[in-house]
Amino acid sequence: MKIGFLSRWNATCGVSMHAELIGKELLRKGHQMKVFAPYKESANKWWHHRIVKDDEDFVVRCYYELDPKTMDGGGIDEKKILDEDFDVLIVESYNSIPYRDVEEVAKKLKREGRNVTLVVHEGAKEDMGYSSLDIFDAAFVFDERYVRMLSGYGGNIYVVPYPCHPPSPSKREFSKDDLIFFSFGRQPPKEYDDFIKALDNLESKYDFTYRIVRSDGLLPVERKWLVQHQVRLKDNEEVYNYLHMSDIHLLPKGNTRKVVVSSTLCQCIGSLVPTVVPDTRHFEMLPDEKPVVIYKDVEDLERKISMIIENDGYREKLKIAAARYAEENSSSRIADKFLQVLRKITA
């Protein structure tokens, strides 16, 4: 098939990572691909969306996102899309995409006999600016919460989970030479508070290092066991290099009422490094056999970190569950699920 993506690309966000994981699997499976991405000067206005790699030959930058301060503006050089040869367009929809322009392009493509589908990243129906999902041939969502959220909005909705990086376990012996905790990303500093408080309380019990890699400024915290680096990790390989040098991955996330999944978890779970997360909506749809450790408060966090450190069987159980989750939702399998729907609507 000839498949187009309208999406963020080569950027530090979950939208870009989703498109890249699926798109690169489609290429490996022998399909042709063209990516329509936002202009770099527009993309880089968003704090959580930074271009980190050079574009491939199949990438065409052709649209402006909404302005982050006003949520106005935006636009698409639609000729760059309409003139390209593809059978179906996958729109990775998110809250700064120029909705009205996307809808117009979708209608024009449909009139030409081409198919248009949507991947919903928005966490609330009111965040979406389309007249209806009926303008798309199919809409992909990550779990049943999104189906309920989109009730009454129309559309042919298919549940396809967010893809995971396939299992790539570390060869590191647990806590060899040093016990190393690791976090990375651009989360607001307050979202690290529980981890800092818990490690403060565990300092007298264990010797450890907490390594934090941040792209947009270091935490305003100093501890003898805390090592911070300001680095923007550009790809999965760099992320996994850090994970494979670590013993416990501390994943910060804040509370939200919106429907949401953690793209960071899907990116990292294949490392099989024990991962600790807060009890937020990002993780509420994980299976009963949890592939991560979920904590409710600082006291619970301290107890569960101690279990990971001291209980070999507990760590092995986590590793097995993480491997199963990463394999069941591997990017290759998820790409196949996309293809099943794309073949159905283009038949």
C-alpha positions in Angstrom: 0.0 0.0 0.0 0.9 3.6 -0.4 0.3 5.2 3.0 0.5 8.9 4.1 0.9 10.2 7.6 -0.1 13.7 8.7 1.7 14.0 12.0 4.5 15.3 14.1 7.7 13.5 13.2 11.3 13.2 14.5 10.1 15.0 17.6 10.1 14.5 21.4 6.4 13.7 21.9 4.1 10.8 22.0 2.3 11.7 18.8 5.6 11.6 16.9 6.7 8.4 18.5 3.4 6.7 17.7 3.7 7.7 14.0 7.3 6.7 13.8 6.8 3.2 15.4 3.9 2.4 13.1 5.4 4.1 10.0 8.8 2.4 10.2 7.1 -1.0 10.7 5.0 -0.4 7.6 8.2 0.4 5.7 9.8 -2.8 7.0 6.7 -4.7 5.8 7.2 -3.4 2.2 4.7 -0.6 2.1 5.5 2.9 0.7 5.2 5.9 3.0 5.0 9.7 2.8 4.9 11.8 6.0 3.4 15.3 6.1 4.8 17.1 9.2 4.5 20.5 10.7 7.0 23.2 9.7 9.9 23.2 12.2 9.5 26.8 13.2 5.9 26.0 14.2 6.7 22.7 15.8 9.4 24.1 18.0 7.1 26.7 19.6 5.6 23.9 21.8 7.7 23.1 24.9 6.9 19.3 24.8 7.6 19.1 21.0 11.1 19.6 19.8 12.6 18.4 16.5 15.6 16.2 17.4 16.6 14.5 14.1 17.1 15.3 10.5 14.2 14.4 8.3 14.2 11.4 5.9 13.6 11.7 2.2 9.9 10.8 2.6 9.1 13.7 5.0 7.3 16.8 3.6 6.9 19.7 6.1 3.7 21.4 5.0 1.6 22.7 7.9 1.5 25.1 10.8 0.2 24.1 14.2 -2.0 26.2 16.3 -0.2 28.9 18.3 0.5 27.6 21.9 -0.4 31.0 23.5 -3.7 31.7 21.7 -4.6 28.3 20.2 -5.4 30.2 17.0 -3.8 30.3 13.6 -2.4 27.2 12.0 -2.8 26.1 8.4 -1.9 23.5 5.7 -0.2 23.9 2.4 -2.7 21.4 1.1 -1.3 21.2 -2.4 1.8 19.4 -1.0 -0.6 16.7 0.3 -3.1 16.5 -2.6 -0.4 16.3 -5.2 1.3 13.2 -3.6 0.4 9.7 -4.6 -1.0 7.6 -1.7 -4.0 5.3 -1.1 -4.8 6.3 2.5 -3.9 9.1 4.8 -3.4 8.5 8.6 -4.0 11.7 10.6 -2.4 11.6 14.0 -4.8 14.0 15.7 -3.7 16.1 18.7 -4.8 19.3 20.3 -2.6 21.7 18.4 -3.3 20.3 14.9 -5.2 22.8 12.6 -8.5 21.0 12.7 -10.5 22.9 10.2 -7.8 22.7 7.6 -7.4 18.9 8.2 -11.1 18.5 7.7 -11.0 20.3 4.4 -8.1 18.2 3.2 -9.9 15.1 4.3 -13.0 16.0 2.3 -11.0 16.8 -0.8 -9.1 13.5 -0.6 -12.4 11.6 -0.1 -13.8 13.3 -3.2 -10.8 12.0 -5.1 -11.6 8.5 -3.9 -8.8 8.3 -1.4 -9.3 7.2 2.2 -8.6 9.2 5.4 -8.2 7.8 8.9 -7.6 9.3 12.3 -5.6 8.4 15.4 -7.1 10.1 18.4 -4.5 11.4 20.9 -6.8 14.0 22.5 -8.0 13.1 26.0 -11.4 14.9 25.8 -14.0 15.2 23.1 -14.2 19.0 23.6 -10.5 19.3 22.7 -11.3 18.1 19.2 -12.2 20.6 16.5 -13.8 18.4 13.8 -17.5 18.7 12.8 -17.8 14.9 13.2 -15.7 11.8 13.1 -17.9 10.7 10.2 -15.7 12.6 7.8 -13.0 9.9 8.3 -13.2 6.3 7.1 -12.0 5.0 10.4 -10.8 6.4 13.8 -8.2 4.5 15.9 -8.2 4.8 19.7 -5.9 3.2 22.3 -8.5 1.6 24.6 -12.2 1.5 25.5 -12.1 4.7 27.6 -11.6 6.7 24.3 -14.7 4.9 22.8 -16.8 6.1 25.7 -15.2 9.6 25.6 -16.1 9.9 21.9 -19.7 8.8 22.3 -22.1 10.8 20.1 -19.2 12.1 17.9 -19.8 9.6 15.1 -17.2 7.6 13.2 -16.2 4.0 12.7 -14.0 3.5 15.8 -11.3 0.8 16.2 -9.5 0.0 19.4 -5.8 -0.5 18.7 -3.3 -0.2 21.6 -0.4 2.2 21.6 2.6 0.3 20.2 5.6 -0.7 22.4 9.3 -0.9 21.6 9.9 -4.7 21.4 11.7 -6.4 24.3 15.4 -5.5 24.4 16.6 -6.6 27.9 19.6 -5.3 29.7 22.6 -7.6 30.3 23.3 -5.7 33.5 23.4 -7.6 36.8 21.0 -5.9 39.2 22.7 -3.2 41.3 26.2 -4.3 40.1 28.8 -1.9 41.4 26.0 0.7 42.3 22.3 0.8 42.7 21.1 3.2 40.0 17.7 4.9 39.7 16.9 6.6 36.4 14.5 9.2 35.0 14.4 11.2 31.8 12.2 13.6 29.9 10.6 17.0 30.2 8.1 16.5 33.0 7.4 19.5 35.3 9.8 19.5 38.3 7.0 19.0 40.8 6.3 15.5 39.3 9.6 14.3 40.7 8.7 15.3 44.3 7.5 11.8 45.4 10.7 10.2 44.1 13.0 12.7 45.9 11.0 12.4 49.2 11.1 8.6 49.1 14.8 8.4 48.3 15.5 11.0 51.1 13.8 8.5 53.5 15.7 5.5 52.0 19.1 7.1 52.0 20.0 5.6 55.4 19.0 2.1 54.2 20.7 1.9 50.8 23.6 3.3 48.8 22.4 4.5 45.4 22.6 7.1 42.7 19.6 8.8 41.1 20.5 9.8 37.5 18.1 12.3 35.9 18.4 13.3 32.3 16.3 16.4 31.3 16.1 18.3 28.1 14.7 21.6 29.3 16.5 22.6 32.6 17.6 20.7 35.7 15.5 20.2 38.8 16.1 22.8 41.5 17.2 20.1 43.9 20.6 19.0 45.2 21.5 15.8 46.9 24.7 13.9 47.2 23.1 10.9 45.5 21.5 13.0 42.7 23.3 13.3 39.3 21.6 15.5 36.7 22.4 16.0 33.0 20.8 18.4 30.6 20.6 16.4 27.4 17.9 15.9 24.7 17.9 12.2 23.9 17.3 12.0 20.2 16.1 8.4 19.7 15.2 5.1 21.3 18.8 3.8 21.1 20.0 6.6 23.4 17.1 6.1 25.8 17.8 2.4 26.0 21.5 3.0 26.6 20.6 4.8 29.8 18.0 2.3 30.8 20.4 -0.6 30.3 22.9 1.1 32.7 20.1 1.5 35.3 18.4 -0.8 37.9 15.1 1.0 38.5 13.2 3.3 36.2 11.3 6.1 38.0 8.7 7.4 35.6 7.1 10.8 36.7 3.6 11.6 35.6 1.0 14.1 37.0 -2.7 13.6 37.6 -5.2 14.5 34.9 -8.9 14.0 34.5 -8.5 13.4 30.7 -8.2 10.0 29.0 -4.5 9.4 28.5 -1.9 6.7 28.0 1.9 6.9 28.8 3.9 6.9 25.6 7.0 7.0 27.7 6.1 3.6 29.3 5.4 2.1 25.9 8.8 3.4 24.7 10.7 2.0 27.7 8.9 -1.1 28.8 10.9 -3.3 26.4 14.0 -2.6 28.4 12.5 -4.9 31.1 14.1 -2.6 33.7 11.7 -2.4 36.7 9.6 0.7 36.3 7.8 2.6 39.1 4.9 4.9 38.2 2.3 6.9 40.2 -1.3 5.9 40.3 -2.6 8.2 37.6 -4.9 7.7 34.5 -1.9 7.0 32.3 -1.7 3.5 33.8 -5.3 2.6 34.7 -5.8 0.3 31.7 -2.7 -1.9 32.3 -3.5 -5.6 32.6 -4.2 -7.3 36.0 -0.7 -8.8 35.9 1.0 -5.4 36.1 4.1 -4.9 34.0 5.1 -1.9 36.3 5.0 -1.0 40.0 2.2 1.5 40.7 2.4 3.4 44.0 -0.3 5.5 45.7 1.7 7.8 48.0 5.3 8.3 49.3 5.0 5.7 52.0 3.8 3.1 49.5 6.5 4.2 47.1 9.2 3.6 49.7 7.8 0.1 50.5 7.7 -0.9 46.9 11.1 0.4 46.0 12.5 -1.7 48.9 10.6 -4.8 47.5 12.2 -4.3 44.1 15.7 -4.0 45.7 15.4 -6.9 48.1 13.1 -9.4 46.4 14.6 -11.2 43.4 11.4 -13.1 42.8 9.4 -9.8 42.7 11.8 -8.4 40.1 11.6 -11.5 38.0 7.8 -11.4 38.1 7.9 -7.8 36.9 10.3 -8.7 34.1 8.1 -11.5 32.9 5.0 -9.3 32.9 6.8 -6.4 31.1 8.1 -8.8 28.4 4.7 -10.2 27.8 3.1 -6.7 27.6 5.8 -5.4 25.3 5.5 -8.5 23.0 1.8 -8.5 22.9 1.8 -4.8 22.0 4.9 -4.7 19.9 5.1 -2.1 17.1 5.1 -5.0 14.5 1.9 -6.5 15.9 0.2 -3.1 16.2 1.2 -2.2 12.7 -0.5 -5.4 11.5 -3.7 -4.3 13.3 -3.6 -1.0 11.5 -3.1 -2.8 8.1 -6.1 -5.0 8.8 -8.3 -1.9 9.0 -6.6 -0.1 6.2 -7.1 -3.1 3.9 -10.8 -3.3 4.9 -11.6 0.3 4.1 -9.6 0.4 0.9 -11.0 -2.9 -0.5 
